[in-house]
Amino acid sequence: MSIKKTNFIWLNGDIIKWEDAKISVMTHALHYGTSVFEGIRCYKSYKGSVIFRHENHINRLYNSTKIYRFPLKFTIKEVINAVHIIININKLKEAYIRILIFIGVVGLGINPPKNYYADIIISAFLWENYLGNNAKNNGIRTMISTWNKIKPNTIPSLAKAGGNYLSSLLISSEARRNGYDEGIALDSLGFVSEGSGENIFIIKNKILFTPPLTSSVLPGITRDSVLKITKNINLKIKESLILREFLYLVDEIFLTGTAAEIIPVCSIDGILINNGKRRKITKKIQKEFLYLFTGKIQDKWNWLDHINL
Ligand SMILES: Cc1ncc(COP(=O)(O)O)c(C=O)c1O
């Protein structure tokens, strides 16, 4: 899961060497978690390198800055352009792209002074599957976390903010300590929410269930892609509140995220999903997702942003 460093990083409009991309120990975000970010993937496709749902990711990033009222020096268009530059200059054919917007050196008062701008870093590098390459085929073992997700009107779950990942750290590290691959959290009311870095989907009797955004889930771009792609498959879709014990009784479960992609779950709290039988529909959805890059299904949504290398 280590990342493969590249040569250059984009920092506030300048292209600098990876080694020179350093920030002050007095960075506000380091002390108070005041950052928002995006993880985006660039894939090798039948038409060359493509950034998957680039504009949707940058829109979500700007929504995160809007929620936290971060003032920005750069437009959405300029950031999109900068991502192309950083992929080109690092000569990457495929990549994981990380964009971080944070409050920099503005003093240590919690409320930043007037007339500051948030800093932006854009990096791109190779990063293998977040839950390990075997996970896509073999599935992962999960547990319900003892930690609940953030409650509505505390820390906003619609923003992809650095501070949210303290909750993710508790959920994920508890699972690893107990010998599982990933933790799944319930929301503050006890309904199923999501994994530490992934949305969750459940299949029961040819119905695809996923929790609504009101269950404190991140509005995942992969989640939205799966909801759209499965319209090609004979499945009903239901966004509904999900009880914990329902997870023990379903046919298939999978998790989705940019870093993890589409990962089957083989057990939860030690209970095998569908007695460990084949995960036919999950496999079909994984394939449909990859067909976008092989050209077997048409990109009718305009999700692929082509890179001119
Ligand atoms: C908490 C959380 N939920 C869901 C997701 C999935 O979102 P996406 O598919 O946009 O990567 C992520 C990953 O970014 C995440 O961190």
The ligand as an SDF file (V2000), in Angstrom:
LIG
                    3D

 16 16  0  0  0  0  0  0  0  0999 V2000
  -15.5410    7.9690    4.4060 C   0  0  0  0  0  0  0  0  0  0  0  0
  -15.6070    7.6810    2.9500 C   0  0  0  0  0  0  0  0  0  0  0  0
  -16.7540    7.2020    2.4330 N   0  0  0  0  0  0  0  0  0  0  0  0
  -16.8500    6.9240    1.1250 C   0  0  0  0  0  0  0  0  0  0  0  0
  -15.7900    7.0960    0.2580 C   0  0  0  0  0  0  0  0  0  0  0  0
  -15.9450    6.7900   -1.2000 C   0  0  0  0  0  0  0  0  0  0  0  0
  -15.9730    7.9700   -1.9600 O   0  0  0  0  0  0  0  0  0  0  0  0
  -15.4530    7.9980   -3.4580 P   0  0  0  0  0  0  0  0  0  0  0  0
  -16.1420    6.8930   -4.1600 O   0  0  0  0  0  0  0  0  0  0  0  0
  -15.8490    9.3230   -3.9650 O   0  0  0  0  0  0  0  0  0  0  0  0
  -13.9840    7.8180   -3.4250 O   0  0  0  0  0  0  0  0  0  0  0  0
  -14.5790    7.5750    0.7670 C   0  0  0  0  0  0  0  0  0  0  0  0
  -13.4300    7.7740   -0.1070 C   0  0  0  0  0  0  0  0  0  0  0  0
  -13.0920    8.8310   -0.4680 O   0  0  0  0  0  0  0  0  0  0  0  0
  -14.4840    7.8870    2.1370 C   0  0  0  0  0  0  0  0  0  0  0  0
  -13.3540    8.3390    2.6520 O   0  0  0  0  0  0  0  0  0  0  0  0
  1  2  1  0
  2  3  1  0
  2 15  2  0
  3  4  2  0
  4  5  1  0
  5  6  1  0
  5 12  2  0
  6  7  1  0
  7  8  1  0
  8  9  2  0
  8 10  1  0
  8 11  1  0
 12 13  1  0
 12 15  1  0
 13 14  2  0
 15 16  1  0
M  END
$$$$
